[in-house]
Amino acid sequence: MFQFEKMKVSDFGPCECCGDVSRRATGMVRRDGDAYAIYHVDWTTQQVARHGAEFYLLLGRFGEGTTAADKFLVALHFFIEPDTLVSWWLTLTKRQWQRIHWLVVA
């Protein structure tokens, strides 16, 4: 069974183009009690239809004795087009995900 643990939710902004508040949620996903993934989601409140949302999932082995080499990052940009929902999946290289300021992996 998967369990989602909210670690932190913060608001910031205002958004430069619409003036609404942006929100960031970060947490841990556990599978049968063991760490399975770290998630991070960014969106602008009241503006998901306009701006979409960014999802990042850090997957791999966690715990004592693991390193950044034991993990990989998947990014999803979710947005709404007329008459459909669209998402793009990206698998980032280690160099790309090291530039993400909120991500600290041991």
MOPAC internal coordinates of N, CA, C and O (Angstrom, degrees):
PM7 1SCF
backbone

  N    0.0000 0     0.00 0     0.00 0    0    0    0
  C    1.4341 1     0.00 0     0.00 0    1    0    0
  C    1.5375 1   109.21 1     0.00 0    2    1    0
  O    1.2310 1   121.08 1   -40.34 1    3    2    1
  N    1.3218 1   115.54 1   139.66 1    3    2    1
  C    1.4599 1   121.73 1   177.91 1    5    3    2
  C    1.5252 1   109.91 1   -92.72 1    6    5    3
  O    1.2310 1   120.97 1   -41.93 1    7    6    5
  N    1.3321 1   115.75 1   138.07 1    7    6    5
  C    1.4587 1   122.16 1   175.83 1    9    7    6
  C    1.5227 1   107.90 1  -127.26 1   10    9    7
  O    1.2310 1   120.51 1   -45.51 1   11   10    9
  N    1.3201 1   116.63 1   134.49 1   11   10    9
  C    1.4627 1   122.14 1   178.38 1   13   11   10
  C    1.5236 1   108.57 1  -104.55 1   14   13   11
  O    1.2310 1   120.80 1   -57.18 1   15   14   13
  N    1.3299 1   116.07 1   122.82 1   15   14   13
  C    1.4539 1   121.56 1   177.89 1   17   15   14
  C    1.5192 1   108.97 1  -108.40 1   18   17   15
  O    1.2310 1   120.71 1   -58.85 1   19   18   17
  N    1.3166 1   116.25 1   121.15 1   19   18   17
  C    1.4592 1   120.63 1   176.53 1   21   19   18
  C    1.5263 1   107.47 1   -77.91 1   22   21   19
  O    1.2310 1   120.51 1   -55.96 1   23   22   21
  N    1.3325 1   116.63 1   124.04 1   23   22   21
  C    1.4508 1   120.75 1   178.33 1   25   23   22
  C    1.5252 1   110.95 1   -98.76 1   26   25   23
  O    1.2310 1   120.71 1   138.70 1   27   26   25
  N    1.3336 1   116.25 1   -41.30 1   27   26   25
  C    1.4607 1   119.56 1  -177.01 1   29   27   26
  C    1.5207 1   109.80 1  -158.92 1   30   29   27
  O    1.2310 1   120.65 1   -42.26 1   31   30   29
  N    1.3308 1   116.36 1   137.74 1   31   30   29
  C    1.4507 1   123.23 1   171.61 1   33   31   30
  C    1.5235 1   106.58 1  -129.33 1   34   33   31
  O    1.2310 1   120.48 1   -51.58 1   35   34   33
  N    1.3221 1   116.68 1   128.42 1   35   34   33
  C    1.4603 1   119.52 1  -179.49 1   37   35   34
  C    1.5261 1   110.22 1  -138.48 1   38   37   35
  O    1.2310 1   121.47 1   -31.32 1   39   38   37
  N    1.3149 1   114.79 1   148.68 1   39   38   37
  C    1.4532 1   122.31 1   176.76 1   41   39   38
  C    1.5248 1   108.77 1  -106.93 1   42   41   39
  O    1.2310 1   120.73 1   -33.12 1   43   42   41
  N    1.3156 1   116.21 1   146.88 1   43   42   41
  C    1.4609 1   121.30 1   177.60 1   45   43   42
  C    1.5164 1   108.33 1  -153.40 1   46   45   43
  O    1.2310 1   120.64 1    -9.43 1   47   46   45
  N    1.2806 1   116.38 1   170.57 1   47   46   45
  C    1.4553 1   119.76 1   179.67 1   49   47   46
  C    1.5058 1   109.93 1   129.89 1   50   49   47
  O    1.2310 1   120.46 1    19.71 1   51   50   49
  N    1.2861 1   116.73 1  -160.29 1   51   50   49
  C    1.4568 1   128.47 1    15.69 1   53   51   50
  C    1.5276 1   112.46 1   -78.29 1   54   53   51
  O    1.2310 1   121.20 1   -19.23 1   55   54   53
  N    1.3332 1   115.31 1   160.77 1   55   54   53
  C    1.4550 1   122.10 1   175.51 1   57   55   54
  C    1.5306 1   108.38 1   -61.14 1   58   57   55
  O    1.2310 1   120.68 1   -44.42 1   59   58   57
  N    1.3258 1   116.30 1   135.58 1   59   58   57
  C    1.4672 1   121.07 1  -176.90 1   61   59   58
  C    1.5261 1   113.45 1   -63.39 1   62   61   59
  O    1.2310 1   120.15 1   148.62 1   63   62   61
  N    1.3464 1   117.33 1   -31.38 1   63   62   61
  C    1.4668 1   117.33 1  -174.39 1   65   63   62
  C    1.5250 1   114.00 1   -97.74 1   66   65   63
  O    1.2310 1   119.61 1   157.29 1   67   66   65
  N    1.3362 1   118.35 1   -22.71 1   67   66   65
  C    1.4653 1   118.06 1  -176.88 1   69   67   66
  C    1.5244 1   113.52 1  -124.98 1   70   69   67
  O    1.2310 1   119.80 1   164.55 1   71   70   69
  N    1.3304 1   117.99 1   -15.45 1   71   70   69
  C    1.4544 1   121.08 1   178.09 1   73   71   70
  C    1.5113 1   115.43 1    84.56 1   74   73   71
  O    1.2310 1   119.67 1   175.46 1   75   74   73
  N    1.3440 1   118.23 1    -4.54 1   75   74   73
  C    1.4604 1   120.26 1   178.52 1   77   75   74
  C    1.5273 1   110.71 1   -80.25 1   78   77   75
  O    1.2310 1   121.29 1   -14.35 1   79   78   77
  N    1.3112 1   115.14 1   165.65 1   79   78   77
  C    1.4571 1   122.13 1   179.77 1   81   79   78
  C    1.5203 1   109.84 1   -79.64 1   82   81   79
  O    1.2310 1   120.71 1   -42.03 1   83   82   81
  N    1.3220 1   116.24 1   137.97 1   83   82   81
  C    1.4691 1   120.53 1   173.81 1   85   83   82
  C    1.5231 1   108.63 1   -96.91 1   86   85   83
  O    1.2310 1   120.61 1   -24.89 1   87   86   85
  N    1.3199 1   116.43 1   155.11 1   87   86   85
  C    1.4588 1   121.70 1  -176.49 1   89   87   86
  C    1.5190 1   109.01 1  -132.33 1   90   89   87
  O    1.2310 1   121.02 1   -35.10 1   91   90   89
  N    1.3149 1   115.66 1   144.90 1   91   90   89
  C    1.4627 1   122.72 1   177.33 1   93   91   90
  C    1.5350 1   108.05 1  -129.71 1   94   93   91
  O    1.2310 1   121.05 1   -50.82 1   95   94   93
  N    1.3173 1   115.60 1   129.18 1   95   94   93
  C    1.4667 1   121.15 1   176.58 1   97   95   94
  C    1.5280 1   108.43 1  -122.83 1   98   97   95
  O    1.2310 1   121.03 1   -46.51 1   99   98   97
  N    1.3188 1   115.63 1   133.49 1   99   98   97
  C    1.4611 1   121.78 1   179.51 1  101   99   98
  C    1.5219 1   107.98 1  -131.43 1  102  101   99
  O    1.2310 1   120.59 1   -37.60 1  103  102  101
  N    1.3172 1   116.47 1   142.40 1  103  102  101
  C    1.4528 1   119.38 1   179.16 1  105  103  102
  C    1.5115 1   112.55 1  -167.29 1  106  105  103
  O    1.2310 1   121.48 1     5.14 1  107  106  105
  N    1.3191 1   114.77 1  -174.86 1  107  106  105
  C    1.4666 1   123.30 1  -177.09 1  109  107  106
  C    1.5204 1   108.48 1  -116.69 1  110  109  107
  O    1.2310 1   120.90 1   -37.72 1  111  110  109
  N    1.3129 1   115.88 1   142.28 1  111  110  109
  C    1.4593 1   121.81 1   171.51 1  113  111  110
  C    1.5247 1   106.53 1  -107.66 1  114  113  111
  O    1.2310 1   120.99 1   -50.98 1  115  114  113
  N    1.3218 1   115.71 1   129.02 1  115  114  113
  C    1.4672 1   120.86 1   176.89 1  117  115  114
  C    1.5234 1   108.60 1  -113.28 1  118  117  115
  O    1.2310 1   121.85 1   -35.96 1  119  118  117
  N    1.3002 1   114.06 1   144.04 1  119  118  117
  C    1.4655 1   120.22 1   175.85 1  121  119  118
  C    1.5168 1   107.14 1  -122.01 1  122  121  119
  O    1.2310 1   121.04 1   -63.07 1  123  122  121
  N    1.3133 1   115.61 1   116.93 1  123  122  121
  C    1.4676 1   121.74 1  -176.69 1  125  123  122
  C    1.5288 1   111.06 1    52.93 1  126  125  123
  O    1.2310 1   120.51 1  -142.53 1  127  126  125
  N    1.3463 1   116.63 1    37.47 1  127  126  125
  C    1.4523 1   122.15 1   175.95 1  129  127  126
  C    1.5199 1   115.60 1    89.38 1  130  129  127
  O    1.2310 1   119.66 1   166.38 1  131  130  129
  N    1.3292 1   118.26 1   -13.62 1  131  130  129
  C    1.4663 1   121.55 1  -179.24 1  133  131  130
  C    1.5226 1   110.87 1   -98.95 1  134  133  131
  O    1.2310 1   120.85 1   -33.10 1  135  134  133
  N    1.3435 1   115.98 1   146.90 1  135  134  133
  C    1.4650 1   120.39 1   177.07 1  137  135  134
  C    1.5264 1   109.13 1   -58.31 1  138  137  135
  O    1.2310 1   120.76 1   -48.47 1  139  138  137
  N    1.3323 1   116.15 1   131.53 1  139  138  137
  C    1.4554 1   121.87 1  -177.02 1  141  139  138
  C    1.5209 1   111.99 1  -122.96 1  142  141  139
  O    1.2310 1   120.46 1   144.00 1  143  142  141
  N    1.3411 1   116.72 1   -36.00 1  143  142  141
  C    1.4640 1   120.86 1  -178.13 1  145  143  142
  C    1.5218 1   109.49 1  -162.88 1  146  145  143
  O    1.2310 1   121.38 1   -20.54 1  147  146  145
  N    1.3288 1   114.97 1   159.46 1  147  146  145
  C    1.4592 1   122.22 1   168.84 1  149  147  146
  C    1.5240 1   106.09 1  -114.50 1  150  149  147
  O    1.2310 1   120.49 1   -46.20 1  151  150  149
  N    1.3248 1   116.67 1   133.80 1  151  150  149
  C    1.4611 1   119.63 1   178.64 1  153  151  150
  C    1.5202 1   110.41 1  -115.22 1  154  153  151
  O    1.2310 1   121.66 1   -25.67 1  155  154  153
  N    1.3132 1   114.43 1   154.33 1  155  154  153
  C    1.4573 1   122.26 1   179.21 1  157  155  154
  C    1.5261 1   106.14 1  -148.08 1  158  157  155
  O    1.2310 1   120.45 1   -53.05 1  159  158  157
  N    1.3250 1   116.75 1   126.95 1  159  158  157
  C    1.4626 1   121.43 1  -177.66 1  161  159  158
  C    1.5254 1   109.09 1  -131.29 1  162  161  159
  O    1.2310 1   120.55 1   -47.20 1  163  162  161
  N    1.3370 1   116.56 1   132.80 1  163  162  161
  C    1.4654 1   122.96 1   175.01 1  165  163  162
  C    1.5214 1   108.90 1  -119.90 1  166  165  163
  O    1.2310 1   120.37 1   -44.53 1  167  166  165
  N    1.3371 1   116.89 1   135.47 1  167  166  165
  C    1.4536 1   121.15 1   174.08 1  169  167  166
  C    1.5280 1   108.77 1  -156.45 1  170  169  167
  O    1.2310 1   120.74 1   -15.92 1  171  170  169
  N    1.3074 1   116.18 1   164.08 1  171  170  169
  C    1.4572 1   121.66 1   175.26 1  173  171  170
  C    1.5194 1   107.75 1  -104.44 1  174  173  171
  O    1.2310 1   121.01 1   -56.99 1  175  174  173
  N    1.3233 1   115.68 1   123.01 1  175  174  173
  C    1.4630 1   119.89 1  -176.86 1  177  175  174
  C    1.5226 1   109.58 1   -59.80 1  178  177  175
  O    1.2310 1   120.69 1   -37.04 1  179  178  177
  N    1.2936 1   116.28 1   142.96 1  179  178  177
  C    1.4627 1   124.11 1  -179.55 1  181  179  178
  C    1.5310 1   113.32 1    66.49 1  182  181  179
  O    1.2310 1   119.47 1  -174.95 1  183  182  181
  N    1.3364 1   118.61 1     5.05 1  183  182  181
  C    1.4644 1   119.80 1  -173.99 1  185  183  182
  C    1.5371 1   113.36 1  -133.67 1  186  185  183
  O    1.2310 1   119.55 1  -159.44 1  187  186  185
  N    1.3208 1   118.46 1    20.56 1  187  186  185
  C    1.4681 1   119.44 1  -179.57 1  189  187  186
  C    1.5249 1   110.80 1   -61.54 1  190  189  187
  O    1.2310 1   120.20 1   142.25 1  191  190  189
  N    1.2987 1   117.22 1   -37.75 1  191  190  189
  C    1.4693 1   119.65 1   178.92 1  193  191  190
  C    1.5268 1   111.37 1   -63.61 1  194  193  191
  O    1.2310 1   120.26 1   149.99 1  195  194  193
  N    1.3163 1   117.11 1   -30.01 1  195  194  193
  C    1.4705 1   121.57 1  -178.62 1  197  195  194
  C    1.5298 1   112.59 1   -87.86 1  198  197  195
  O    1.2310 1   120.56 1   135.24 1  199  198  197
  N    1.3264 1   116.53 1   -44.76 1  199  198  197
  C    1.4726 1   121.52 1  -173.37 1  201  199  198
  C    1.5234 1   114.45 1  -103.36 1  202  201  199
  O    1.2310 1   120.09 1   159.06 1  203  202  201
  N    1.3148 1   117.44 1   -20.94 1  203  202  201
  C    1.4582 1   119.80 1  -173.61 1  205  203  202
  C    1.5219 1   110.64 1    79.53 1  206  205  203
  O    1.2310 1   120.93 1    20.44 1  207  206  205
  N    1.3177 1   115.82 1  -159.56 1  207  206  205
  C    1.4645 1   122.15 1   179.81 1  209  207  206
  C    1.5213 1   108.58 1  -150.02 1  210  209  207
  O    1.2310 1   121.27 1   -28.39 1  211  210  209
  N    1.3198 1   115.17 1   151.61 1  211  210  209
  C    1.4628 1   121.98 1   178.64 1  213  211  210
  C    1.5235 1   108.96 1  -110.92 1  214  213  211
  O    1.2310 1   120.28 1   -53.20 1  215  214  213
  N    1.3326 1   117.07 1   126.80 1  215  214  213
  C    1.4567 1   122.90 1   178.14 1  217  215  214
  C    1.5284 1   108.85 1  -118.00 1  218  217  215
  O    1.2310 1   120.26 1   -45.48 1  219  218  217
  N    1.3085 1   117.11 1   134.52 1  219  218  217
  C    1.4618 1   122.39 1   174.67 1  221  219  218
  C    1.5194 1   108.01 1  -126.62 1  222  221  219
  O    1.2310 1   120.49 1   -47.70 1  223  222  221
  N    1.3178 1   116.67 1   132.30 1  223  222  221
  C    1.4589 1   122.40 1   176.61 1  225  223  222
  C    1.5190 1   108.76 1  -123.64 1  226  225  223
  O    1.2310 1   120.76 1   -58.42 1  227  226  225
  N    1.3006 1   116.16 1   121.58 1  227  226  225
  C    1.4554 1   121.87 1   174.81 1  229  227  226
  C    1.5160 1   106.56 1   -98.61 1  230  229  227
  O    1.2310 1   120.37 1   -65.26 1  231  230  229
  N    1.3160 1   116.90 1   114.74 1  231  230  229
  C    1.4596 1   123.33 1  -175.07 1  233  231  230
  C    1.5229 1   110.26 1  -117.80 1  234  233  231
  O    1.2310 1   120.89 1   -22.46 1  235  234  233
  N    1.3019 1   115.89 1   157.54 1  235  234  233
  C    1.4589 1   120.55 1   176.97 1  237  235  234
  C    1.5078 1   111.07 1   138.08 1  238  237  235
  O    1.2310 1   121.13 1    22.48 1  239  238  237
  N    1.3072 1   115.45 1  -157.52 1  239  238  237
  C    1.4642 1   121.39 1   179.29 1  241  239  238
  C    1.5222 1   109.30 1   -89.92 1  242  241  239
  O    1.2310 1   121.07 1   -44.28 1  243  242  241
  N    1.3315 1   115.56 1   135.72 1  243  242  241
  C    1.4495 1   122.66 1   178.78 1  245  243  242
  C    1.5252 1   108.88 1  -122.23 1  246  245  243
  O    1.2310 1   120.91 1   -15.85 1  247  246  245
  N    1.3035 1   115.87 1   164.15 1  247  246  245
  C    1.4532 1   120.11 1   174.03 1  249  247  246
  C    1.5085 1   112.28 1   110.57 1  250  249  247
  O    1.2310 1   121.96 1     2.10 1  251  250  249
  N    1.3009 1   113.85 1  -177.90 1  251  250  249
  C    1.4563 1   121.68 1  -177.55 1  253  251  250
  C    1.5279 1   111.32 1   -59.16 1  254  253  251
  O    1.2310 1   121.32 1   -46.12 1  255  254  253
  N    1.3274 1   115.09 1   133.88 1  255  254  253
  C    1.4539 1   120.53 1   178.29 1  257  255  254
  C    1.5142 1   114.82 1    87.22 1  258  257  255
  O    1.2310 1   119.84 1   177.06 1  259  258  257
  N    1.3464 1   117.90 1    -2.94 1  259  258  257
  C    1.4602 1   119.57 1   178.01 1  261  259  258
  C    1.5275 1   109.60 1   -95.40 1  262  261  259
  O    1.2310 1   120.94 1   -21.79 1  263  262  261
  N    1.3254 1   115.80 1   158.21 1  263  262  261
  C    1.4646 1   121.62 1  -179.97 1  265  263  262
  C    1.5249 1   108.66 1  -129.68 1  266  265  263
  O    1.2310 1   120.85 1    -0.85 1  267  266  265
  N    1.3185 1   115.97 1   179.15 1  267  266  265
  C    1.4616 1   120.78 1   177.09 1  269  267  266
  C    1.5254 1   111.30 1   -60.65 1  270  269  267
  O    1.2310 1   120.07 1   151.82 1  271  270  269
  N    1.3170 1   117.48 1   -28.18 1  271  270  269
  C    1.4694 1   121.28 1   179.53 1  273  271  270
  C    1.5270 1   112.11 1   -66.14 1  274  273  271
  O    1.2310 1   119.85 1   163.69 1  275  274  273
  N    1.3364 1   117.88 1   -16.31 1  275  274  273
  C    1.4604 1   122.33 1   179.94 1  277  275  274
  C    1.5279 1   112.49 1   -87.73 1  278  277  275
  O    1.2310 1   120.33 1  -175.74 1  279  278  277
  N    1.3432 1   116.98 1     4.26 1  279  278  277
  C    1.4509 1   120.70 1  -173.70 1  281  279  278
  C    1.5287 1   111.29 1  -130.38 1  282  281  279
  O    1.2310 1   121.17 1   -19.49 1  283  282  281
  N    1.3370 1   115.36 1   160.51 1  283  282  281
  C    1.4551 1   120.31 1   172.84 1  285  283  282
  C    1.5167 1   108.40 1  -142.96 1  286  285  283
  O    1.2310 1   120.81 1   -24.39 1  287  286  285
  N    1.3218 1   116.06 1   155.61 1  287  286  285
  C    1.4479 1   121.82 1  -176.09 1  289  287  286
  C    1.5154 1   110.20 1  -113.58 1  290  289  287
  O    1.2310 1   120.99 1   -44.42 1  291  290  289
  N    1.3202 1   115.71 1   135.58 1  291  290  289
  C    1.4594 1   122.27 1   174.84 1  293  291  290
  C    1.5204 1   106.86 1  -119.16 1  294  293  291
  O    1.2310 1   120.76 1   -46.49 1  295  294  293
  N    1.3203 1   116.14 1   133.51 1  295  294  293
  C    1.4616 1   121.66 1   179.47 1  297  295  294
  C    1.5205 1   109.23 1  -115.63 1  298  297  295
  O    1.2310 1   120.90 1   -37.90 1  299  298  297
  N    1.3204 1   115.89 1   142.10 1  299  298  297
  C    1.4594 1   122.30 1   178.32 1  301  299  298
  C    1.5222 1   108.28 1  -130.65 1  302  301  299
  O    1.2310 1   120.60 1   -53.66 1  303  302  301
  N    1.3142 1   116.46 1   126.34 1  303  302  301
  C    1.4652 1   120.63 1   171.47 1  305  303  302
  C    1.5175 1   106.23 1  -105.67 1  306  305  303
  O    1.2310 1   120.88 1   -63.36 1  307  306  305
  N    1.3182 1   115.91 1   116.64 1  307  306  305
  C    1.4583 1   122.46 1   179.99 1  309  307  306
  C    1.5250 1   108.41 1  -101.61 1  310  309  307
  O    1.2310 1   120.40 1   -47.93 1  311  310  309
  N    1.3151 1   116.84 1   132.07 1  311  310  309
  C    1.4510 1   120.19 1   176.20 1  313  311  310
  C    1.5175 1   109.64 1  -149.40 1  314  313  311
  O    1.2310 1   121.29 1   -15.49 1  315  314  313
  N    1.3131 1   115.14 1   164.51 1  315  314  313
  C    1.4632 1   121.62 1  -176.83 1  317  315  314
  C    1.5239 1   108.65 1  -112.93 1  318  317  315
  O    1.2310 1   120.98 1   -54.84 1  319  318  317
  N    1.3112 1   115.74 1   125.16 1  319  318  317
  C    1.4705 1   123.04 1   173.43 1  321  319  318
  C    1.5349 1   106.79 1  -105.61 1  322  321  319
  O    1.2310 1   119.84 1   -19.86 1  323  322  321
  N    1.3042 1   117.91 1   160.14 1  323  322  321
  C    1.4691 1   118.09 1   177.31 1  325  323  322
  C    1.5355 1   111.08 1   -53.00 1  326  325  323
  O    1.2310 1   121.09 1   -54.03 1  327  326  325
  N    1.3004 1   115.53 1   125.97 1  327  326  325
  C    1.4706 1   123.56 1   175.77 1  329  327  326
  C    1.5215 1   115.20 1    70.46 1  330  329  327
  O    1.2310 1   118.97 1  -168.80 1  331  330  329
  N    1.3247 1   119.57 1    11.20 1  331  330  329
  C    1.4646 1   119.20 1   179.65 1  333  331  330
  C    1.5301 1   111.10 1  -159.93 1  334  333  331
  O    1.2310 1   120.99 1   -21.00 1  335  334  333
  N    1.3119 1   115.72 1   159.00 1  335  334  333
  C    1.4554 1   122.53 1   171.39 1  337  335  334
  C    1.5172 1   107.42 1  -104.42 1  338  337  335
  O    1.2310 1   119.75 1   -40.15 1  339  338  337
  N    1.3082 1   118.08 1   139.85 1  339  338  337
  C    1.4573 1   122.01 1  -175.38 1  341  339  338
  C    1.5175 1   109.24 1  -131.28 1  342  341  339
  O    1.2310 1   120.57 1   -34.08 1  343  342  341
  N    1.3200 1   116.51 1   145.92 1  343  342  341
  C    1.4596 1   120.11 1   172.34 1  345  343  342
  C    1.5205 1   108.99 1  -143.48 1  346  345  343
  O    1.2310 1   121.11 1   -31.57 1  347  346  345
  N    1.3042 1   115.48 1   148.43 1  347  346  345
  C    1.4613 1   122.47 1   175.70 1  349  347  346
  C    1.5099 1   107.94 1  -118.18 1  350  349  347
  O    1.2310 1   120.47 1   -50.97 1  351  350  349
  N    1.3191 1   116.70 1   129.03 1  351  350  349
  C    1.4675 1   121.60 1   175.28 1  353  351  350
  C    1.5126 1   108.49 1   -99.38 1  354  353  351
  O    1.2310 1   120.76 1   -42.38 1  355  354  353
  N    1.2968 1   116.15 1   137.62 1  355  354  353
  C    1.4561 1   122.27 1   174.93 1  357  355  354
  C    1.5206 1   107.81 1  -131.36 1  358  357  355
  O    1.2310 1   119.97 1   -44.35 1  359  358  357
  N    1.2944 1   117.66 1   135.65 1  359  358  357
  C    1.4560 1   120.74 1   169.90 1  361  359  358
  C    1.5140 1   106.05 1  -105.50 1  362  361  359
  O    1.2310 1   120.90 1   -61.64 1  363  362  361
  N    1.3177 1   115.89 1   118.36 1  363  362  361
  C    1.4519 1   120.74 1  -173.90 1  365  363  362
  C    1.5189 1   111.37 1   -90.40 1  366  365  363
  O    1.2310 1   120.84 1   -32.68 1  367  366  365
  N    1.3076 1   116.00 1   147.32 1  367  366  365
  C    1.4572 1   120.91 1   175.11 1  369  367  366
  C    1.5180 1   108.53 1   -75.86 1  370  369  367
  O    1.2310 1   120.62 1   -15.04 1  371  370  369
  N    1.3220 1   116.42 1   164.96 1  371  370  369
  C    1.4604 1   120.73 1  -179.90 1  373  371  370
  C    1.5252 1   110.57 1   -57.48 1  374  373  371
  O    1.2310 1   119.69 1   138.78 1  375  374  373
  N    1.3120 1   118.20 1   -41.22 1  375  374  373
  C    1.4653 1   121.20 1  -179.61 1  377  375  374
  C    1.5263 1   110.60 1   -62.42 1  378  377  375
  O    1.2310 1   120.14 1   139.31 1  379  378  377
  N    1.3356 1   117.33 1   -40.69 1  379  378  377
  C    1.4579 1   120.15 1  -179.47 1  381  379  378
  C    1.5183 1   111.43 1   -66.67 1  382  381  379
  O    1.2310 1   119.71 1   135.54 1  383  382  381
  N    1.3354 1   118.16 1   -44.46 1  383  382  381
  C    1.4547 1   118.18 1  -175.70 1  385  383  382
  C    1.5067 1   112.68 1   -77.75 1  386  385  383
  O    1.2310 1   119.43 1   163.81 1  387  386  385
  N    1.3255 1   118.69 1   -16.19 1  387  386  385
  C    1.4612 1   119.53 1   174.71 1  389  387  386
  C    1.5261 1   111.20 1   -69.21 1  390  389  387
  O    1.2310 1   119.83 1   160.61 1  391  390  389
  N    1.3288 1   117.93 1   -19.39 1  391  390  389
  C    1.4649 1   121.73 1   180.00 1  393  391  390
  C    1.5202 1   112.18 1   -84.42 1  394  393  391
  O    1.2310 1   119.16 1   173.26 1  395  394  393
  N    1.3036 1   119.20 1    -6.74 1  395  394  393
  C    1.4553 1   121.02 1   179.88 1  397  395  394
  C    1.5169 1   107.83 1   -78.80 1  398  397  395
  O    1.2310 1   120.40 1   -64.62 1  399  398  397
  N    1.3276 1   116.84 1   115.38 1  399  398  397
  C    1.4623 1   122.32 1  -167.60 1  401  399  398
  C    1.5181 1   114.21 1   -65.06 1  402  401  399
  O    1.2310 1   118.95 1   153.48 1  403  402  401
  N    1.3128 1   119.60 1   -26.52 1  403  402  401
  C    1.4711 1   120.92 1  -176.13 1  405  403  402
  C    1.5150 1   112.04 1   -85.36 1  406  405  403
  O    1.2310 1   119.77 1   168.93 1  407  406  405
  N    1.3230 1   118.05 1   -11.07 1  407  406  405
  C    1.4532 1   121.40 1  -171.71 1  409  407  406
  C    1.5298 1   111.13 1   -94.05 1  410  409  407
  O    1.2310 1   120.73 1   -62.00 1  411  410  409
  N    1.3074 1   116.21 1   118.00 1  411  410  409
  C    1.4556 1   121.39 1   174.14 1  413  411  410
  C    1.5214 1   106.29 1  -125.65 1  414  413  411
  O    1.2310 1   120.54 1   -62.12 1  415  414  413
  N    1.3092 1   116.58 1   117.88 1  415  414  413
  C    1.4581 1   120.69 1  -175.37 1  417  415  414
  C    1.5227 1   109.37 1  -125.50 1  418  417  415
  O    1.2310 1   121.27 1   -46.81 1  419  418  417
  N    1.3155 1   115.18 1   133.19 1  419  418  417
  C    1.4694 1   120.31 1   175.89 1  421  419  418
  C    1.5039 1   109.47 1  -112.45 1  422  421  419
  O    1.2310 1   120.10 1   180.00 1  423  422  421

